[in-house]
Amino acid sequence: MLRRLFKTGNSIVLSLPREVLDGLKLADGDEVNLELESEEHRLLVTKVEKPLTSVGVDEDFAGHLAEFIQEYRSALEELAQ
């Protein structure tokens, strides 16, 4: 997928098409981590997952929820379909 960089103010912008945003489950305002792989001339984009505690969820509850999701992930994914 070929993209063209463009200048906005003092920044150079790389826009991401909808299919990439959907594939990475990214939305406006999300944070991403950029990792430069210099030798391969690659840029790795990873979504930063915010911990539930950052939105006011009790830390103990968040831990139990994470354990539940890990244990029942396959069943939850089937239910989601």
N, CA, C and O atoms as a GROMACS GRO file, in nm:
protein
  324
    1MET      N    1   0.086  -0.117   0.000
    1MET     CA    2   0.000   0.000   0.000
    1MET      C    3   0.091   0.123   0.000
    1MET      O    4   0.169   0.144   0.093
    2LEU      N    5   0.080   0.202  -0.102
    2LEU     CA    6   0.163   0.320  -0.119
    2LEU      C    7   0.093   0.442  -0.060
    2LEU      O    8  -0.024   0.466  -0.089
    3ARG      N    9   0.164   0.519   0.022
    3ARG     CA   10   0.110   0.642   0.080
    3ARG      C   11   0.210   0.754   0.052
    3ARG      O   12   0.330   0.730   0.041
    4ARG      N   13   0.160   0.876   0.042
    4ARG     CA   14   0.245   0.992   0.019
    4ARG      C   15   0.246   1.078   0.145
    4ARG      O   16   0.142   1.105   0.204
    5LEU      N   17   0.366   1.121   0.185
    5LEU     CA   18   0.381   1.211   0.300
    5LEU      C   19   0.346   1.352   0.255
    5LEU      O   20   0.368   1.389   0.139
    6PHE      N   21   0.292   1.432   0.347
    6PHE     CA   22   0.264   1.571   0.316
    6PHE      C   23   0.294   1.658   0.437
    6PHE      O   24   0.294   1.611   0.551
    7LYS      N   25   0.320   1.785   0.410
    7LYS     CA   26   0.359   1.878   0.516
    7LYS      C   27   0.237   1.952   0.568
    7LYS      O   28   0.152   1.999   0.491
    8THR      N   29   0.229   1.961   0.701
    8THR     CA   30   0.127   2.041   0.768
    8THR      C   31   0.199   2.122   0.876
    8THR      O   32   0.246   2.065   0.974
    9GLY      N   33   0.208   2.252   0.858
    9GLY     CA   34   0.285   2.334   0.952
    9GLY      C   35   0.430   2.294   0.946
    9GLY      O   36   0.490   2.290   0.838
   10ASN      N   37   0.488   2.262   1.063
   10ASN     CA   38   0.628   2.219   1.069
   10ASN      C   39   0.641   2.066   1.072
   10ASN      O   40   0.751   2.014   1.091
   11SER      N   41   0.531   1.996   1.054
   11SER     CA   42   0.532   1.850   1.063
   11SER      C   43   0.513   1.786   0.926
   11SER      O   44   0.454   1.844   0.835
   12ILE      N   45   0.564   1.664   0.914
   12ILE     CA   46   0.538   1.581   0.797
   12ILE      C   47   0.437   1.476   0.842
   12ILE      O   48   0.456   1.412   0.946
   13VAL      N   49   0.331   1.458   0.766
   13VAL     CA   50   0.220   1.372   0.806
   13VAL      C   51   0.213   1.248   0.716
   13VAL      O   52   0.231   1.256   0.594
   14LEU      N   53   0.186   1.135   0.779
   14LEU     CA   54   0.157   1.011   0.708
   14LEU      C   55   0.014   0.975   0.744
   14LEU      O   56  -0.013   0.939   0.859
   15SER      N   57  -0.077   0.984   0.649
   15SER     CA   58  -0.216   0.950   0.678
   15SER      C   59  -0.234   0.799   0.663
   15SER      O   60  -0.172   0.736   0.578
   16LEU      N   61  -0.321   0.744   0.747
   16LEU     CA   62  -0.349   0.601   0.743
   16LEU      C   63  -0.488   0.579   0.688
   16LEU      O   64  -0.584   0.642   0.734
   17PRO      N   65  -0.503   0.491   0.590
   17PRO     CA   66  -0.635   0.467   0.533
   17PRO      C   67  -0.725   0.393   0.631
   17PRO      O   68  -0.677   0.330   0.725
   18ARG      N   69  -0.853   0.401   0.610
   18ARG     CA   70  -0.954   0.342   0.698
   18ARG      C   71  -0.927   0.194   0.725
   18ARG      O   72  -0.941   0.149   0.838
   19GLU      N   73  -0.888   0.118   0.621
   19GLU     CA   74  -0.866  -0.026   0.641
   19GLU      C   75  -0.752  -0.054   0.739
   19GLU      O   76  -0.756  -0.153   0.812
   20VAL      N   77  -0.650   0.031   0.740
   20VAL     CA   78  -0.540   0.016   0.836
   20VAL      C   79  -0.588   0.052   0.976
   20VAL      O   80  -0.560  -0.020   1.072
   21LEU      N   81  -0.661   0.163   0.987
   21LEU     CA   82  -0.715   0.203   1.117
   21LEU      C   83  -0.806   0.095   1.174
   21LEU      O   84  -0.797   0.062   1.293
   22ASP      N   85  -0.892   0.039   1.090
   22ASP     CA   86  -0.981  -0.068   1.136
   22ASP      C   87  -0.903  -0.191   1.177
   22ASP      O   88  -0.932  -0.253   1.279
   23GLY      N   89  -0.802  -0.227   1.098
   23GLY     CA   90  -0.721  -0.344   1.127
   23GLY      C   91  -0.646  -0.333   1.258
   23GLY      O   92  -0.628  -0.433   1.328
   24LEU      N   93  -0.601  -0.212   1.292
   24LEU     CA   94  -0.529  -0.189   1.418
   24LEU      C   95  -0.623  -0.146   1.530
   24LEU      O   96  -0.580  -0.124   1.643
   25LYS      N   97  -0.751  -0.134   1.497
   25LYS     CA   98  -0.852  -0.086   1.593
   25LYS      C   99  -0.811   0.050   1.650
   25LYS      O  100  -0.812   0.072   1.772
   26LEU      N  101  -0.775   0.141   1.559
   26LEU     CA  102  -0.735   0.277   1.596
   26LEU      C  103  -0.847   0.374   1.563
   26LEU      O  104  -0.921   0.357   1.466
   27ALA      N  105  -0.857   0.477   1.646
   27ALA     CA  106  -0.955   0.583   1.622
   27ALA      C  107  -0.890   0.717   1.654
   27ALA      O  108  -0.784   0.722   1.716
   28ASP      N  109  -0.953   0.823   1.612
   28ASP     CA  110  -0.904   0.958   1.638
   28ASP      C  111  -0.880   0.975   1.788
   28ASP      O  112  -0.967   0.944   1.869
   29GLY      N  113  -0.762   1.023   1.824
   29GLY     CA  114  -0.730   1.047   1.964
   29GLY      C  115  -0.654   0.933   2.031
   29GLY      O  116  -0.598   0.952   2.139
   30ASP      N  117  -0.651   0.815   1.968
   30ASP     CA  118  -0.574   0.703   2.025
   30ASP      C  119  -0.425   0.736   2.021
   30ASP      O  120  -0.380   0.817   1.940
   31GLU      N  121  -0.351   0.673   2.111
   31GLU     CA  122  -0.206   0.690   2.112
   31GLU      C  123  -0.141   0.568   2.049
   31GLU      O  124  -0.188   0.455   2.067
   32VAL      N  125  -0.032   0.592   1.975
   32VAL     CA  126   0.044   0.483   1.915
   32VAL      C  127   0.190   0.497   1.952
   32VAL      O  128   0.239   0.607   1.980
   33ASN      N  129   0.259   0.386   1.953
   33ASN     CA  130   0.403   0.384   1.975
   33ASN      C  131   0.469   0.361   1.839
   33ASN      O  132   0.430   0.271   1.766
   34LEU      N  133   0.568   0.442   1.807
   34LEU     CA  134   0.641   0.428   1.681
   34LEU      C  135   0.779   0.373   1.710
   34LEU      O  136   0.851   0.424   1.796
   35GLU      N  137   0.815   0.268   1.637
   35GLU     CA  138   0.944   0.205   1.656
   35GLU      C  139   1.014   0.202   1.521
   35GLU      O  140   0.962   0.147   1.424
   36LEU      N  141   1.132   0.262   1.515
   36LEU     CA  142   1.208   0.268   1.391
   36LEU      C  143   1.301   0.148   1.380
   36LEU      O  144   1.382   0.123   1.470
   37GLU      N  145   1.288   0.074   1.272
   37GLU     CA  146   1.379  -0.036   1.242
   37GLU      C  147   1.467   0.013   1.129
   37GLU      O  148   1.439  -0.009   1.011
   38SER      N  149   1.577   0.081   1.167
   38SER     CA  150   1.659   0.154   1.071
   38SER      C  151   1.718   0.068   0.960
   38SER      O  152   1.714   0.105   0.843
   39GLU      N  153   1.774  -0.046   0.997
   39GLU     CA  154   1.841  -0.128   0.897
   39GLU      C  155   1.746  -0.176   0.788
   39GLU      O  156   1.785  -0.190   0.672
   40GLU      N  157   1.620  -0.202   0.826
   40GLU     CA  158   1.521  -0.249   0.729
   40GLU      C  159   1.441  -0.134   0.669
   40GLU      O  160   1.356  -0.157   0.583
   41HIS      N  161   1.468  -0.011   0.713
   41HIS     CA  162   1.392   0.107   0.668
   41HIS      C  163   1.243   0.088   0.692
   41HIS      O  164   1.161   0.112   0.604
   42ARG      N  165   1.210   0.043   0.814
   42ARG     CA  166   1.070   0.017   0.850
   42ARG      C  167   1.030   0.098   0.971
   42ARG      O  168   1.112   0.132   1.057
   43LEU      N  169   0.901   0.128   0.976
   43LEU     CA  170   0.841   0.194   1.091
   43LEU      C  171   0.732   0.102   1.143
   43LEU      O  172   0.640   0.065   1.070
   44LEU      N  173   0.741   0.065   1.270
   44LEU     CA  174   0.643  -0.023   1.332
   44LEU      C  175   0.548   0.063   1.415
   44LEU      O  176   0.592   0.138   1.502
   45VAL      N  177   0.419   0.051   1.388
   45VAL     CA  178   0.316   0.128   1.459
   45VAL      C  179   0.237   0.032   1.548
   45VAL      O  180   0.180  -0.065   1.499
   46THR      N  181   0.235   0.060   1.678
   46THR     CA  182   0.164  -0.025   1.774
   46THR      C  183   0.070   0.061   1.857
   46THR      O  184   0.108   0.165   1.910
   47LYS      N  185  -0.054   0.016   1.868
   47LYS     CA  186  -0.152   0.088   1.950
   47LYS      C  187  -0.113   0.078   2.097
   47LYS      O  188  -0.076  -0.030   2.144
   48VAL      N  189  -0.122   0.190   2.168
   48VAL     CA  190  -0.097   0.191   2.312
   48VAL      C  191  -0.228   0.161   2.382
   48VAL      O  192  -0.324   0.238   2.372
   49GLU      N  193  -0.231   0.051   2.452
   49GLU     CA  194  -0.352   0.013   2.526
   49GLU      C  195  -0.351   0.085   2.661
   49GLU      O  196  -0.256   0.072   2.738
   50LYS      N  197  -0.454   0.159   2.688
   50LYS     CA  198  -0.465   0.229   2.816
   50LYS      C  199  -0.516   0.132   2.921
   50LYS      O  200  -0.612   0.058   2.897
   51PRO      N  201  -0.452   0.131   3.038
   51PRO     CA  202  -0.502   0.042   3.144
   51PRO      C  203  -0.639   0.088   3.191
   51PRO      O  204  -0.670   0.207   3.192
   52LEU      N  205  -0.721  -0.008   3.230
   52LEU     CA  206  -0.856   0.025   3.278
   52LEU      C  207  -0.853   0.122   3.395
   52LEU      O  208  -0.945   0.202   3.414
   53THR      N  209  -0.746   0.116   3.474
   53THR     CA  210  -0.737   0.205   3.590
   53THR      C  211  -0.727   0.351   3.548
   53THR      O  212  -0.760   0.440   3.626
   54SER      N  213  -0.683   0.377   3.424
   54SER     CA  214  -0.672   0.516   3.378
   54SER      C  215  -0.808   0.579   3.352
   54SER      O  216  -0.819   0.701   3.338
   55VAL      N  217  -0.912   0.496   3.345
   55VAL     CA  218  -1.048   0.549   3.324
   55VAL      C  219  -1.136   0.525   3.446
   55VAL      O  220  -1.259   0.527   3.437
   56GLY      N  221  -1.071   0.504   3.562
   56GLY     CA  222  -1.145   0.497   3.687
   56GLY      C  223  -1.189   0.359   3.733
   56GLY      O  224  -1.263   0.348   3.830
   57VAL      N  225  -1.144   0.253   3.665
   57VAL     CA  226  -1.181   0.118   3.708
   57VAL      C  227  -1.088   0.076   3.822
   57VAL      O  228  -0.967   0.098   3.815
   58ASP      N  229  -1.145   0.017   3.926
   58ASP     CA  230  -1.069  -0.029   4.041
   58ASP      C  231  -0.959  -0.126   3.997
   58ASP      O  232  -0.984  -0.214   3.915
   59GLU      N  233  -0.839  -0.111   4.051
   59GLU     CA  234  -0.725  -0.192   4.010
   59GLU      C  235  -0.748  -0.342   4.036
   59GLU      O  236  -0.711  -0.425   3.953
   60ASP      N  237  -0.808  -0.375   4.149
   60ASP     CA  238  -0.836  -0.515   4.183
   60ASP      C  239  -0.935  -0.576   4.083
   60ASP      O  240  -0.915  -0.687   4.035
   61PHE      N  241  -1.041  -0.500   4.052
   61PHE     CA  242  -1.140  -0.547   3.956
   61PHE      C  243  -1.078  -0.564   3.818
   61PHE      O  244  -1.105  -0.661   3.748
   62ALA      N  245  -0.993  -0.468   3.778
   62ALA     CA  246  -0.927  -0.476   3.647
   62ALA      C  247  -0.841  -0.601   3.638
   62ALA      O  248  -0.836  -0.665   3.533
   63GLY      N  249  -0.775  -0.637   3.746
   63GLY     CA  250  -0.694  -0.759   3.748
   63GLY      C  251  -0.778  -0.884   3.731
   63GLY      O  252  -0.743  -0.973   3.654
   64HIS      N  253  -0.891  -0.890   3.804
   64HIS     CA  254  -0.981  -1.005   3.791
   64HIS      C  255  -1.039  -1.014   3.650
   64HIS      O  256  -1.052  -1.122   3.594
   65LEU      N  257  -1.073  -0.899   3.594
   65LEU     CA  258  -1.128  -0.897   3.458
   65LEU      C  259  -1.026  -0.948   3.357
   65LEU      O  260  -1.060  -1.026   3.267
   66ALA      N  261  -0.901  -0.905   3.370
   66ALA     CA  262  -0.795  -0.950   3.279
   66ALA      C  263  -0.776  -1.102   3.289
   66ALA      O  264  -0.759  -1.169   3.187
   67GLU      N  265  -0.779  -1.155   3.410
   67GLU     CA  266  -0.767  -1.300   3.428
   67GLU      C  267  -0.884  -1.374   3.364
   67GLU      O  268  -0.865  -1.477   3.299
   68PHE      N  269  -1.004  -1.321   3.382
   68PHE     CA  270  -1.124  -1.381   3.324
   68PHE      C  271  -1.115  -1.384   3.172
   68PHE      O  272  -1.143  -1.486   3.108
   69ILE      N  273  -1.075  -1.272   3.114
   69ILE     CA  274  -1.064  -1.263   2.968
   69ILE      C  275  -0.959  -1.360   2.917
   69ILE      O  276  -0.979  -1.426   2.815
   70GLN      N  277  -0.846  -1.368   2.987
   70GLN     CA  278  -0.741  -1.460   2.944
   70GLN      C  279  -0.790  -1.605   2.949
   70GLN      O  280  -0.763  -1.682   2.856
   71GLU      N  281  -0.860  -1.641   3.054
   71GLU     CA  282  -0.906  -1.778   3.070
   71GLU      C  283  -1.014  -1.816   2.969
   71GLU      O  284  -1.016  -1.928   2.919
   72TYR      N  285  -1.104  -1.722   2.939
   72TYR     CA  286  -1.219  -1.752   2.854
   72TYR      C  287  -1.214  -1.683   2.718
   72TYR      O  288  -1.317  -1.665   2.653
   73ARG      N  289  -1.093  -1.644   2.673
   73ARG     CA  290  -1.079  -1.568   2.549
   73ARG      C  291  -1.147  -1.636   2.430
   73ARG      O  292  -1.222  -1.572   2.356
   74SER      N  293  -1.122  -1.764   2.410
   74SER     CA  294  -1.179  -1.831   2.292
   74SER      C  295  -1.332  -1.832   2.296
   74SER      O  296  -1.396  -1.810   2.193
   75ALA      N  297  -1.390  -1.855   2.412
   75ALA     CA  298  -1.537  -1.854   2.423
   75ALA      C  299  -1.591  -1.713   2.399
   75ALA      O  300  -1.693  -1.696   2.333
   76LEU      N  301  -1.523  -1.612   2.451
   76LEU     CA  302  -1.567  -1.474   2.432
   76LEU      C  303  -1.558  -1.435   2.284
   76LEU      O  304  -1.646  -1.365   2.233
   77GLU      N  305  -1.453  -1.480   2.216
   77GLU     CA  306  -1.439  -1.448   2.073
   77GLU      C  307  -1.550  -1.515   1.992
   77GLU      O  308  -1.601  -1.456   1.897
   78GLU      N  309  -1.586  -1.637   2.028
   78GLU     CA  310  -1.697  -1.704   1.959
   78GLU      C  311  -1.828  -1.631   1.982
   78GLU      O  312  -1.908  -1.615   1.889
   79LEU      N  313  -1.851  -1.588   2.104
   79LEU     CA  314  -1.974  -1.514   2.135
   79LEU      C  315  -1.980  -1.381   2.060
   79LEU      O  316  -2.088  -1.336   2.021
   80ALA      N  317  -1.865  -1.320   2.038
   80ALA     CA  318  -1.861  -1.191   1.970
   80ALA      C  319  -1.901  -1.203   1.823
   80ALA      O  320  -1.944  -1.105   1.762
   81GLN      N  321  -1.888  -1.324   1.766
   81GLN     CA  322  -1.924  -1.342   1.626
   81GLN      C  323  -2.070  -1.365   1.617
   81GLN      O  324  -2.124  -1.384   1.508
   0.00000   0.00000   0.00000
